[in-house]
Amino acid sequence: MSYKLLALNIDGIIPKSNARITKQTKDAIEYVKSKGVYVTLATSRPFQSAQKIAKTLKVDDCLITSDGAFIAADAENPIFVRRIKEEKALQIVDLLEQYECHIRVMNESYSIGNKVRQRNHLIAKMTIGVGDPLFYPINFVDSISEQMIEEPIAPSKIQVQFFNEQEQKKAMEHLAKIIVGVRFLPSANGRIDIVRTGVSKARGLQVLGQNLGIAADQMVAIGAQDNDVEMINQVGLGVAMGNASLSVKEAADWLTRSTEQNGVSYMIKEVFRKQLRVNI
């Protein structure tokens, strides 16, 4: 089988634990591009944050961002957008503000976050999973719902970080009873991404594949987090990082090394070295 598209999540795959991207990873991306393979990032990060990583890797094509809610090579000209409607976003935020959590209402180029009061009574400005704030600004406010009443926003997603399991359980049960038309995607310990129904990285790959004329069985996807499982399951070759969650490893066709062991570079060399250049 000749593969025509390679999709990689960012977190748990590309940057090492020190947040650096190794020369081996950069060289591997260049190598697979030289084979004519289309390379994309499929990430929960917003577009601006993902684009910074893409530029470092010299990936200039469409990126699947915000868990599949925003797909574009250029923020001004997306090929696919699915936002949470203004009224529903406000309803979600208003409910979440009743619980102890950090909330971020996210668009492709900026987000609104609440200030979180810690036990020592200092107000912390949480920056979970934001990437570089210089490239993806966050506006911290005391009340997101009040801000959204004054300036309505239809976000690509809402992200919430809980600090204890009981509070998370109560909040999610409350949301599930009242809110319809959205999906709840666990992305890390205590963190939930909320997107519109029908939005996923897997769906994003389908949309991109249709635009390029590339079938799912001609794709390779590399994942590490639970929200990568759907994407891993639908492609021709699903790859799990050595540091991936158990659910990703169980879904994958192929297990590579960990991020610290340059798993992306190892996988690309093993899978693509005998493949001739393809034309898209």
Secondary structure as the mmCIF struct_conf table of DSSP 4:
data_model
#
loop_
_struct_conf.conf_type_id
_struct_conf.id
_struct_conf.beg_label_comp_id
_struct_conf.beg_label_asym_id
_struct_conf.beg_label_seq_id
_struct_conf.end_label_comp_id
_struct_conf.end_label_asym_id
_struct_conf.end_label_seq_id
STRN STRN1 LEU A 5 LEU A 8
BEND BEND1 ILE A 10 ILE A 10
TURN_TY1_P TURN_TY1_P1 ASP A 11 ILE A 13
BEND BEND2 ILE A 14 PRO A 15
TURN_TY1_P TURN_TY1_P2 SER A 17 ASN A 18
BEND BEND3 ALA A 19 ALA A 19
HELX_RH_AL_P HELX_RH_AL_P1 LYS A 23 SER A 34
TURN_TY1_P TURN_TY1_P3 LYS A 35 GLY A 36
STRN STRN2 TYR A 38 LEU A 41
STRN STRN3 ALA A 42 ALA A 42
BEND BEND4 SER A 44 ARG A 45
HELX_RH_AL_P HELX_RH_AL_P2 PHE A 47 LEU A 57
TURN_TY1_P TURN_TY1_P4 LYS A 58 LYS A 58
BEND BEND5 ASP A 61 ASP A 61
STRN STRN4 LEU A 63 THR A 65
HELX_RH_3T_P HELX_RH_3T_P1 SER A 66 GLY A 68
TURN_TY1_P TURN_TY1_P5 ALA A 69 ALA A 69
STRN STRN5 PHE A 70 ALA A 72
BEND BEND6 ALA A 73 ASP A 74
TURN_TY1_P TURN_TY1_P6 ALA A 75 GLU A 76
BEND BEND7 ASN A 77 ASN A 77
BEND BEND8 ILE A 79 ILE A 79
STRN STRN6 PHE A 80 VAL A 81
HELX_LH_PP_P HELX_LH_PP_P1 ARG A 83 LYS A 85
HELX_RH_AL_P HELX_RH_AL_P3 GLU A 86 LEU A 96
TURN_TY1_P TURN_TY1_P7 GLU A 97 GLN A 98
BEND BEND9 TYR A 99 GLU A 100
STRN STRN7 CYS A 101 MET A 106
BEND BEND10 GLU A 108 SER A 109
STRN STRN8 SER A 111 ASN A 114
STRN STRN9 VAL A 116 ARG A 117
TURN_TY1_P TURN_TY1_P8 ARG A 119 ASN A 120
BEND BEND11 HIS A 121 HIS A 121
HELX_LH_PP_P HELX_LH_PP_P2 LEU A 122 LEU A 122
STRN STRN10 ILE A 123 ALA A 124
TURN_TY1_P TURN_TY1_P9 ILE A 128 GLY A 129
TURN_TY1_P TURN_TY1_P10 PRO A 133 PHE A 135
BEND BEND12 TYR A 136 TYR A 136
STRN STRN11 ILE A 138 VAL A 141
BEND BEND13 ASP A 142 ASP A 142
HELX_RH_AL_P HELX_RH_AL_P4 ILE A 144 GLU A 150
BEND BEND14 GLU A 151 GLU A 151
BEND BEND15 SER A 156 SER A 156
STRN STRN12 LYS A 157 PHE A 162
BEND BEND16 PHE A 163 ASN A 164
HELX_RH_AL_P HELX_RH_AL_P5 GLU A 165 ILE A 178
BEND BEND17 GLY A 181 GLY A 181
STRN STRN13 VAL A 182 ALA A 188
TURN_TY1_P TURN_TY1_P11 ASN A 189 GLY A 190
STRN STRN14 ARG A 191 ARG A 196
TURN_TY1_P TURN_TY1_P12 THR A 197 GLY A 198
HELX_RH_AL_P HELX_RH_AL_P6 LYS A 201 LEU A 212
TURN_TY1_P TURN_TY1_P13 GLY A 213 GLY A 213
HELX_RH_3T_P HELX_RH_3T_P2 ALA A 216 GLN A 218
STRN STRN15 MET A 219 GLY A 223
BEND BEND18 GLN A 225 GLN A 225
HELX_RH_3T_P HELX_RH_3T_P3 ASP A 226 ASP A 228
HELX_RH_AL_P HELX_RH_AL_P7 VAL A 229 GLN A 234
BEND BEND19 VAL A 235 GLY A 236
STRN STRN16 LEU A 237 ALA A 240
TURN_TY1_P TURN_TY1_P14 GLY A 242 ASN A 243
HELX_RH_AL_P HELX_RH_AL_P8 LEU A 246 ALA A 251
BEND BEND20 ASP A 253 ASP A 253
STRN STRN17 TRP A 254 LEU A 255
HELX_RH_3T_P HELX_RH_3T_P4 THR A 259 GLN A 261
TURN_TY1_P TURN_TY1_P15 ASN A 262 ASN A 262
HELX_RH_AL_P HELX_RH_AL_P9 GLY A 263 PHE A 272
TURN_TY1_P TURN_TY1_P16 ARG A 273 LYS A 274
HELX_LH_PP_P HELX_LH_PP_P3 GLN A 275 ARG A 277
#
